[in-house]
């Protein structure tokens, strides 16, 4: 895998970039599956920004309010979209490197930078949604329940049809995966900037550039003599 005019340091940068894409793919799958499993524990309801209520007489938790399912779908969709993009890129680079010499032109590098910036923004939003939504949910679980941490609620009884034995662990895993994904994309952005800078430094000269020497070009392309 080579870039225009650069064959020394860029290949290992591309290899590191592909490894980061692989990590982003794994994080995206973990985040999406964790949120989906949490919804399944509460009969398809999105408990982010929702609230639990502890029924002392029954000795069990129940869901007193929930958010729109579109909120959880948004979190899952962003994670899946990032995972699909990363998986497609890894397959493309592996296939292209096996078939022929690959060159990433400057316009495509610019597109990659734009996509990276968009993913960073949405991952930041997704991480904040998971963090704040989980904290509000935990505050309601601690109220009038006699427990001291949200994780203790997993061991309590849950009113049918809810089975929240892993809700906190799943949401914590989803949040951690999103923030790790965000950090990996920051590294991807840095690698893309380095590659774009080096690609411009080693870009070949064209005939219109002032650095192009006419004296060197004349023996190869002699100018027609004027009569």
CORFENBEL-V57942 format. One record per pair of residues at least 24 apart in sequence whose C-alpha atoms are under 7 Angstrom apart, sorted by the first residue. I is the first residue (numbers start at 1). J is the second residue. Records with the same first field share a line. If there is no record, write none. Layout:
I: J, J
This chain:
1: 97, 101, 102
2: 101, 102, 103
3: 103, 104, 199
4: 103, 199, 203
5: 199, 202, 203, 204
6: 199, 202
10: 195
13: 191
17: 188, 191
18: 90
20: 184, 188
21: 86
22: 86
24: 83, 86, 181, 184
25: 82, 83, 86, 87
27: 177, 178, 181
28: 79, 80, 82, 83
29: 79, 80, 83
30: 174, 177
31: 79, 173, 174, 177, 178
32: 76, 79, 80
34: 170, 171, 173, 174
35: 72, 76, 170, 171, 174
38: 167, 170
41: 162, 163, 164
42: 162, 163, 164
43: 161, 162
45: 69
46: 72
48: 133, 134, 137
49: 133, 134, 136, 137
50: 137
51: 137, 140
52: 137, 140, 141
53: 140, 141
54: 144, 145
59: 157
60: 156, 157, 158, 159
61: 157, 158, 159
62: 158, 159
75: 126
109: 196
113: 189, 192
116: 185, 189
120: 182, 185
123: 178, 182
124: 182
127: 175, 178, 179
130: 175
131: 175
134: 171
